[in-house]
Amino acid sequence: TWNWKGSSTRYQCSGSSGPALVLVHGFGPNSNHWRKNIPVLAKSHRVYAIDLIGYGYSDKPNPREVGDSFYIFETWGSQLNDFCSSVVKDKAFFICNSIGGLVGLQAAVAKPEICRGLFLLNISLRMLHVKKQPWFGRPFIASFQSLLGRQLFFGSVATPESVRSILCQCYHDTSQVTEELVQIILHPGLEPGAVDVFLEFICYTGGPLPEELLP
């Protein structure tokens, strides 16, 4: 674990030589999502995989206590850069999945001297972003997402069956959706405070879009 601004951050590391790689997970997962990639990449690289604040087995500060501007890409980008400075102690390549791509882009824009390069795997296009909604629907987006998030999470999402079903829609090879993977996604989501973070991000309609950060 690594202490970041008073909160415990969990990370994994492997490999002793070569360029540094930092693996950044997407919405819902954690560093265990990279369990098959880490040992292979570690043969020729120094590999780090982080649980972003609010996810996995890192601390999950209550959104009502830290404020509305905490669980945003600027926060995670800052955390990623500080992680490289304090733990990796080197510049690194960021390998990012889904919303982790926004985190990596934000970090690279903020401190380009730390990022050696970016790999964006299935980056989130943030289709629920307020800028991507018709003008007449924008005032209602946050309320709609909050209602949707609560109904989904408390209704049926936080069960092994639902997680498995969702993963089968994401994985082309559904044989990879094993009980191990289901538990990797589900178990941290049942940790204290995880639901609050989940709902806070579901309602996050502002901030950067990938097409704004890429240039």
Phi, psi and omega per residue, in radians:
T1 nan 2.707 3.132
W2 -2.333 2.327 -3.122
N3 -1.506 2.090 3.119
W4 -2.130 1.912 3.108
K5 0.928 0.739 3.076
G6 1.530 -0.023 -3.138
S7 -2.035 2.509 -3.133
S8 -1.429 2.232 3.106
T9 -1.994 2.210 3.125
R10 -1.607 2.441 3.079
Y11 -2.578 2.870 3.076
Q12 -2.142 2.644 3.113
C13 -2.562 2.622 -3.126
S14 -2.800 2.663 -3.132
G15 1.615 2.584 -3.051
S16 -2.190 -0.048 -3.123
S17 -2.584 2.910 3.129
G18 1.603 3.066 3.122
P19 -1.053 2.655 3.119
A20 -1.468 2.369 3.040
L21 -2.092 2.376 3.041
V22 -2.079 2.089 -3.101
L23 -1.652 2.234 -3.054
V24 -2.096 2.059 -3.077
H25 -1.320 3.026 3.128
G26 -1.741 -2.829 -3.088
F27 -1.287 2.087 3.127
G28 1.820 -0.857 -3.120
P29 -1.315 -2.867 -3.139
N30 -2.704 -2.996 -3.050
S31 -1.116 -0.357 3.083
N32 -1.135 -0.319 3.124
H33 -1.096 -0.355 -3.118
W34 -1.704 0.305 -2.971
R35 -1.033 -0.515 -3.135
K36 -1.542 -0.373 -3.118
N37 -1.483 -0.639 -3.026
I38 -0.984 -0.933 -3.081
P39 -1.127 -0.547 3.118
V40 -1.249 -0.841 -3.135
L41 -1.143 -0.526 -3.083
A42 -1.229 -0.205 3.097
K43 -1.168 -0.442 -3.089
S44 -2.354 0.105 -3.110
H45 -2.484 2.834 2.916
R46 -1.585 2.002 -2.980
V47 -1.930 2.310 3.070
Y48 -2.232 2.426 3.058
A49 -2.291 2.216 -3.003
I50 -1.940 2.535 2.900
D51 -1.623 1.911 3.140
L52 -1.029 2.631 3.119
I53 -0.963 2.269 -3.110
G54 1.698 -0.162 -3.072
Y55 -2.191 2.836 3.049
G56 1.000 -2.236 -3.106
Y57 -1.902 0.285 2.964
S58 -1.421 2.862 3.110
D59 -1.072 2.705 -3.114
K60 -2.261 1.341 3.127
P61 -0.953 2.444 -3.119
N62 -1.142 2.178 -3.131
P63 -0.985 -0.543 -3.128
R64 -1.263 -0.314 3.129
E65 -1.692 -0.579 -3.098
V66 -1.637 -0.229 3.065
G67 1.721 2.876 -3.056
D68 -1.213 -0.340 -3.047
S69 -1.738 0.449 -3.130
F70 -1.675 -0.933 -3.093
Y71 -1.488 1.234 -3.129
I72 -2.360 2.905 -3.041
F73 -1.164 -0.490 3.083
E74 -1.122 -0.667 3.106
T75 -1.128 -0.879 -3.110
W76 -1.167 -0.616 3.080
G77 -1.100 -0.732 3.089
S78 -1.115 -0.706 3.112
Q79 -1.095 -0.723 -3.134
L80 -1.111 -0.777 3.120
N81 -1.136 -0.725 3.113
D82 -1.147 -0.604 3.098
F83 -1.084 -0.765 3.113
C84 -1.101 -0.704 -3.117
S85 -1.227 -0.712 -3.004
S86 -1.591 -0.620 -3.037
V87 -1.856 -0.952 3.141
V88 -1.195 -0.633 -3.121
K89 0.983 0.710 -3.133
D90 -2.952 2.853 2.964
K91 -1.301 2.778 -2.980
A92 -2.594 2.795 2.915
F93 -1.508 2.355 3.097
F94 -1.745 2.151 3.065
I95 -1.926 1.972 -2.875
C96 -2.210 2.452 3.108
N97 -2.033 2.397 3.014
S98 0.972 -2.211 -3.127
I99 -1.154 -0.322 3.040
G100 -1.036 -0.455 3.072
G101 -1.102 -0.671 3.081
L102 -1.162 -0.663 3.113
V103 -1.086 -0.827 3.136
G104 -1.103 -0.752 3.105
L105 -1.083 -0.774 -3.132
Q106 -1.089 -0.734 3.121
A107 -1.104 -0.743 -3.110
A108 -1.159 -0.658 3.111
V109 -1.176 -0.693 -3.091
A110 -1.223 -0.747 -3.104
K111 -2.434 1.363 -3.075
P112 -1.087 -0.356 -3.133
E113 -1.240 -0.266 -3.137
I114 -1.569 -0.564 -3.044
C115 -1.588 2.068 3.108
R116 -1.440 -0.403 -3.134
G117 3.046 2.884 -3.073
L118 -2.236 2.378 2.961
F119 -2.050 2.017 -3.064
L120 -1.880 1.871 -3.071
L121 -1.773 1.980 3.136
N122 0.886 0.879 -3.084
I123 -1.042 2.469 3.080
S124 -1.176 2.287 3.084
L125 -1.591 -0.004 3.069
R126 0.945 1.007 -3.063
M127 -1.207 -0.277 3.075
L128 -1.628 0.117 3.101
H129 -1.056 2.506 -3.079
V130 -1.020 -0.564 -3.121
K131 -1.216 -0.309 -3.100
K132 -1.724 0.188 3.123
Q133 -1.854 2.685 3.042
P134 -1.090 2.620 -3.022
W135 -0.982 -0.629 -3.055
F136 -1.311 -0.265 -3.125
G137 -1.736 -0.183 -3.030
R138 -1.049 -0.705 -3.132
P139 -1.100 -0.319 -3.035
F140 -1.830 -0.024 -3.037
I141 -1.078 -0.857 -3.078
A142 -1.073 -0.760 -3.142
S143 -1.127 -0.715 3.133
F144 -1.112 -0.765 -3.130
Q145 -1.152 -0.672 3.121
S146 -1.101 -0.802 3.122
L147 -1.109 -0.771 3.133
L148 -1.086 -0.780 -3.125
G149 -1.067 -0.768 -3.132
R150 -1.160 -0.735 -3.140
Q151 -1.131 -0.730 -3.125
L152 -1.164 -0.878 -3.022
F153 -1.189 -0.855 -3.074
F154 -1.399 -0.293 -3.135
G155 -1.437 -1.000 -3.008
S156 -2.627 -0.196 -3.010
V157 -1.189 -0.682 -3.023
A158 -1.415 0.908 3.069
T159 -2.369 2.662 3.129
P160 -1.001 -0.695 -3.111
E161 -1.102 -0.770 -3.122
S162 -1.206 -0.729 3.105
V163 -1.068 -0.751 3.123
R164 -1.081 -0.738 3.137
S165 -1.106 -0.762 3.135
I166 -1.127 -0.761 -3.135
L167 -1.108 -0.619 3.133
C168 -1.150 -0.388 3.061
Q169 -1.403 -0.379 -3.101
C170 -1.630 -0.502 -3.077
Y171 -1.713 2.162 3.065
H172 -1.114 -0.751 3.110
D173 -1.662 1.645 -3.043
T174 -1.220 -0.181 3.064
S175 -1.185 -0.298 3.104
Q176 -1.383 -0.199 3.108
V177 -1.461 1.423 -3.093
T178 -1.622 2.970 3.065
E179 -1.078 -0.597 3.093
E180 -1.045 -0.825 -3.135
L181 -1.119 -0.746 3.125
V182 -0.995 -0.787 -3.116
Q183 -1.231 -0.571 3.087
I184 -1.049 -0.678 -3.141
I185 -1.398 -0.761 -2.976
L186 -1.330 -0.807 -2.955
H187 -1.033 -0.875 3.114
P188 -1.091 -0.466 3.138
G189 -1.226 -0.230 3.094
L190 -1.735 0.039 3.104
E191 -1.197 2.660 3.098
P192 -0.969 2.294 3.111
G193 1.563 -0.234 -3.072
A194 -1.147 -0.666 -3.119
V195 -1.105 -0.714 -3.132
D196 -1.095 -0.715 3.117
V197 -1.167 -0.742 3.114
F198 -0.966 -0.877 -3.099
L199 -1.208 -0.614 3.123
E200 -1.083 -0.742 -3.114
F201 -1.292 -0.619 3.095
I202 -0.987 -0.600 -3.094
C203 -1.535 0.021 -3.076
Y204 -1.456 1.839 -3.064
T205 -1.930 -0.012 -3.107
G206 -1.817 -2.682 3.092
G207 1.329 -3.001 -3.007
P208 -1.370 2.692 2.968
L209 -1.827 2.653 -3.131
P210 -1.033 -0.638 -3.124
E211 -1.228 -0.282 3.050
E212 -1.480 -0.551 -3.100
L213 -1.508 -0.540 -3.044
L214 -0.989 -0.742 -3.123
P215 -1.030 nan nan
